[in-house]
Amino acid sequence: MSNVIGIIVGVVVTILGILLLICWWPMFAAVFKGIFPILLILIGLGVLIYYISEIKSKLDLKKEDSPAETK
């Protein structure tokens, strides 16, 4: 029964969100214009951090796989 209530609430909230988005479109567009550059910066930094850590981990794996030099 709780799944049915969750689906009904989800549909009602989605419809309400669409209606409010249509009514408040100019304000939404203004806020989105202000937030969009910040989102791009944060997403770009996140991607950079992820791939730099991937490169570092691959380099660490290569160091571990190579035989140790003995003198």
Secondary structure, 3 states (H helix, E strand, C coil): CHHHHHHHHHHHHHHHHHHHHHHCHHHHHHHHHHHHHHHHHHHHHHHHHHHHHHHHHHHHHHHHHCCCCCC
